[in-house]
Amino acid sequence: MAKFDQKFSEVQNEIKSTPGLGKSMAKWGALGAVVAIPVPFVGPVLGAAAGAGYAYFKAKKKA
């Protein structure tokens, strides 16, 4: 569990230190949630997580 907490704090720090990354993650997360609306219950949550993850990895690829 300690490794997960450490990785989680690393990701949080990277989001805070990278200008515009949080905004991009919010935008892609919202788009993912809208696309996944037809899937009942968990669709929007998983879509938002997938969209935010896409934005995060896209930003990491640039750096």
C-alpha positions as CSV (number, residue, x, y, z in Angstrom):
1,M,0.0,0.0,0.0
2,A,2.9,2.3,0.6
3,K,4.0,2.1,-3.0
4,F,0.5,3.1,-4.1
5,D,0.5,6.1,-1.8
6,Q,4.0,7.2,-3.0
7,K,2.9,6.9,-6.7
8,F,-0.3,8.8,-5.9
9,S,1.6,11.7,-4.3
10,E,4.1,11.7,-7.2
11,V,1.2,12.1,-9.7
12,Q,-0.4,14.8,-7.6
13,N,2.8,16.8,-7.4
14,E,3.4,16.4,-11.2
15,I,-0.2,17.7,-11.9
16,K,0.4,20.7,-9.6
17,S,3.8,21.5,-11.1
18,T,2.8,21.2,-14.7
19,P,0.9,24.3,-16.0
20,G,-2.3,23.4,-17.8
21,L,-2.2,19.7,-17.0
22,G,-5.1,19.9,-14.5
23,K,-7.2,21.8,-16.9
24,S,-6.5,19.4,-19.7
25,M,-7.3,16.4,-17.5
26,A,-10.6,18.0,-16.5
27,K,-11.5,18.7,-20.2
28,W,-10.7,15.1,-21.3
29,G,-12.4,13.7,-18.2
30,A,-15.6,15.5,-19.0
31,L,-15.5,14.4,-22.6
32,G,-14.9,10.8,-21.5
33,A,-17.8,11.0,-19.1
34,V,-20.2,12.4,-21.8
35,V,-19.2,9.7,-24.3
36,A,-19.8,6.9,-21.6
37,I,-23.2,8.2,-20.5
38,P,-25.1,5.3,-22.3
39,V,-23.4,2.7,-20.0
40,P,-25.5,2.5,-16.8
41,F,-24.1,3.5,-13.4
42,V,-20.3,3.2,-13.8
43,G,-20.0,4.4,-17.4
44,P,-19.5,8.2,-16.7
45,V,-17.1,7.5,-13.8
46,L,-14.9,5.1,-15.9
47,G,-15.1,7.4,-18.9
48,A,-14.0,10.4,-16.8
49,A,-11.1,8.4,-15.4
50,A,-10.1,7.2,-18.9
51,G,-10.2,10.7,-20.3
52,A,-8.1,12.2,-17.4
53,G,-5.7,9.3,-17.7
54,Y,-5.4,10.0,-21.5
55,A,-4.6,13.6,-20.8
56,Y,-2.0,12.7,-18.1
57,F,-0.1,10.2,-20.3
58,K,-0.3,12.6,-23.3
59,A,1.4,15.3,-21.2
60,K,4.0,12.9,-19.9
61,K,4.8,11.8,-23.5
62,K,5.5,15.5,-24.4
63,A,7.9,16.0,-21.5
